[in-house]
Amino acid sequence: MSENLHVSTTALDPRPTVPNAVAGLAVFGAAVVLVAVVGGLASLSASEQYGSFVQPSWAPPSWLFGPVWTVLYVTIAVAAWLVWRTDGWSGARTALTVWAAQLVLNALWTPLFFGAGLFGAAFVEIVLLWLTIVATIVLFARHSRPAALLLLPYAAWVTFASALNLAIWMLN
């Protein structure tokens, strides 16, 4: 009888077991790696392109983008994993769906900006990305404050990248 009670309680508990938690981290990591690969493939000549643009005086050097995005992608994956670990898929469905939407928007920006050279469309898209990041932060805060805090540098960087996108669009 007590064994059945334990199974019943566990079935209602959305938090994953340790092996499932590790697998979940791998899934969130893989999703972010996929986005990074899409961006990487769309920007094979990004460094040269970026160097050829008329840029504002405050534009960072091209070598900075790789390290910054590496750190940000790790925090993006860990933040989603923390939310999932706290409330599971069913308990955090809306928050994780919005997280997935911002990942899709993240993946679309590089092909628009570098692949197609559509600076204006890329700017509109990055504003949408920024809005979904803010929505993700708000939704994540309801599940895990550390997860929401992990996304703040991402929001800050995309704010900066939006201004840079706009400046390059206006100057070129």
Buried (B, 14 or more C-beta within 10 A) or exposed (E): EEEEEEEEEEEEEBEBEEEEBEEBBEEBBEBBBEBBEBBBEBBEEBBEBBEEBEBEEEBEEEEEBEEBBEEBBEBBBBBBBBBBBBBBEEBBEEBBEBBBBBBEBBBBBBBBBBBEEBBEBBBEBBBBBBEBBBBBBEBBBBBBEEBBBBBEBBBEBBBEBBBBBBBBBEEE
